[in-house]
């Protein structure tokens, strides 16, 4: 997958997503800028998570789902028949709403992904990768003396950072986060937001959030979605976060972020 446009990592073009005959989102055009944090906001059911999962073909795992239009990753359509979805998911990683560590040791949580992707390095190389991934998720100092303990023994916030470290271990370019803080307390939430700022130096991040304060604090760009009368999600407004929150162009955006509906 060669890069055609240095500014954007991902571009959705005229994208419609269906579950069976139901059109869940329609006419999405969205360009995701490299090494920035983009937040997807909007009321429940407006297609934010569906759009997020389309970027790394996670919707393929739902039997009735199908995607029309294109998603370009470095200029190549990820839905092209020649593209391996497993490779797409390696390069575009995902962190889910609820922390979901594997029922394995902290070390094995990190090592698992590289191994199934054909890791060829030595034990020392793997040790280094585990440490580097945990450092990348700001978790190393918390767990360096208990790498053999279960990932499930960690607190909720630590488990979510372990899942981020697990995503980093396969060296993605993009990290998708589907409401990664919704199950966390405010202090853990702040740690995840601080971590996102660190990760942005190296990765492109797309986050779905219901939390307006989080979107305004933690993202560079914001996309606002709503449902139309047929209950299909559509993109209403997209731009730099500061502009969208202080001077929205669409009355519906202003109503939503000021709490007048949704």
N, C-alpha and C positions, 0 to 999 in steps of 0.2 A: 504494500500500500504506500505509494509515494505521495509526498505532499505537493499539492498544487497551489495552496494558498496559505502562506505562513501565519496569517492573522487568526484564522478560525481552525479549531480542531475538529468540530462537528458542525454539520449543517443539515437541518431538516428541510426538505423541499416538497411542498404540496402533499404533506403526509396525512393520510386518513388511516385510522385503526379501527377495525371491526372485531366484535365478539359475536360470531355467527352472523346474523343479519343486522345486528345492532351496531350502528356507527358510534363508537365511543368518543373519538376525537376527529375533527375534520379541518382540513386546509391549514395544517400547521407549517409555518415557515419560520425557522429559528436558526440563527447563526451563533455558535458558542465560541467565545474568544479564548484563545490559548492562555493558560496559566492565570485564569481569573476564576472567581467564584460566581456562579450564576444561580439565583434562587428562583424556583417555580412556586408561585403562590396562587391562592384562589380557594373558593369554598369546597367542601367535601364533594366528591363525585364529579368534579369538573375535568378529570383526565390528567391531572399532574403526574401521578405515579405511572399511569399508562404511557405517557410521553417519555418519562424518565427511563422506563424499562425498555422502550423501543430502541434506545441508543445502543444497548448492548445485546439486543435480541432476546432479552429475558421473556418477552411476551410469547416467543416461539414455544415456550414450555406449557402454554395454555392451549389445549387442543383446538378450541374454536377461534383463536385469535388469528387475524391476518393483517398485514400492513401493506398499504398502497402508497405510492410516492417513493421518495428516496431519503436515505440518511447517508450523507457523505462523511467519511472519516478519512482525512488526508486525500480528499477528492475522489475516493472510491466508495460506491454504494455498498453499505454493509449487508444489504439484502440481495445483492447480486448472487446468482447461483454458484459462482466460483469461490465465494467467500465462506470460510470455515467459521461457524458461529462460536466454536470453542476458542479459536484464536481471537475473535472479536471480544469475547468475555475476559480473556487474559489481558488484553490491552485496555479494555474499558471495565474497570473493576466496580464492585457494588457493595455497599454497606446498607443493611436493612434497618427497618424501624426498631425492631426488638433485637438487642444483642443476641447473637446465635453462635456462641463458640461451639466447636466440636467437643464431644465428651472425651477429650484427650488432654494430654499435658499441654501446658502453655507452649513449650518448645514444639510439640508435634502440631499444634494448631497452625504455627507459622510454617513449619517444614512441609506440611501436607501438600499445599498448592504447587510449590516448585517441583516436588517429587512427581506428582501426577502429570506435570507438564514436561517430564523428561529430564529432570535435573541430573547433571553429569559431574558435579563438583565433588570435592573430598568432604570428609566430616568437618574439617577445620573451616572449609569454605561455607558449609551449611551453618556452622556455629556463628560465623561472621554475619551471614545473611539474616539469621534469626535476631542477632543483636542489633544489626542495622535497621531491620524492620520495626523492632520494638522501640528503638530510639526514635525512628521516624514518627511513631505514634505516641511519643512522649510517655512511654510506659516502662522503659528499661529499668529505671531506678527503682520502680515499685516492685518489679518481679525478678530481677537478675539473680536473686538467691533462691528462687522457688520455681525454676523453669520446669521441674519435673512434676509440679503440682497441677491439678486439673484446672483448665481454663474456667470451669464452672465455679471454682472457689473464689473468684474475683468479685468485687462489687459491680453493680450495674454499669457505672461509668467506666470502670476498668475493662469490663467485658466488651464494651463498645469500642474502646481503644484497641483491645486485642483484635477485634474484627477488622478495624482499620489497618492494623499491622499485618494481619493475614492478607488483606487486599494488596498492601504494598509489596509483600514478599514476591509476588509474581511480576513485579516491575511494570505496572500499567502506565499509561499516559494520562488516563482520565479516571476519576473516581466519582461514581454516582452514589448519592446518599439520600435514602428515602426516609425522611423524618427521623434522622439519626438520634435526635435528643428527646423525642416525645415520651420515652419511658424513663427519662433521667431527671434528677433533681437539679435545681438552678446552678449549683456549684459545678457539678459534672457537665452540665450544658455549656457553661462558660469555658471549661477546659477543652471541650470538643471544638468550640468556636475558635479559641486561641490556636488549637492544633490545625484547624483549617487554614488559618492565616499562614502558619509555617509551611504547610503542604503546598500552598499556592505557588511557592517559589519554584516548585518542580512539577506540579501536576495541575491539570484542569479539573475543576470541581463543579459538579451540578448537584444542587440540594433541593429536595422538596421540603417545604416547611409550612405549617399552619400558623406559625408564630410570626406576626408582623414585626415585632421588635427584633427577632432573630434575623429576619430577611434584611431589615434596614441596617442592622449592626454588622452583619457577617458576610454580605455579598457585594460584589462589584456591579453586577447586572441583575435585574429582576424581570421575570416574565409573569404577567397576570392572566389567569385563565378564568373563564366563566362557561356555564352551560347555555346553549341556545334552547329554543322552545322544543326541539326534538331530543333534548337531554344529551346532545353531543358537546364535548368540550371544545372550546375554541380559544385561540390566543387573542386577547383584547389589546394588550399593550406590552411593549418590551423596550427596555432602555437602561441606561445607567441608573443604579439604585437610587442615588441621591435625587436625580431628576424625577423619577417615577413617584417617589414619596413626597417630594416638596412641590412638584409642579406637574401632576399627571395631566396627560393630554386628553384622556377620555373620562367623562363624568362617572362612568361605572367604576373605573379604577379609584377615583377620588372617594366615591361612596363606600367602596369596600375597605380601603385602608383607613378611612375615618370611622369605620364601625357602623355605618348606616344600614348595611345589609350584609348577609353572608354569615 
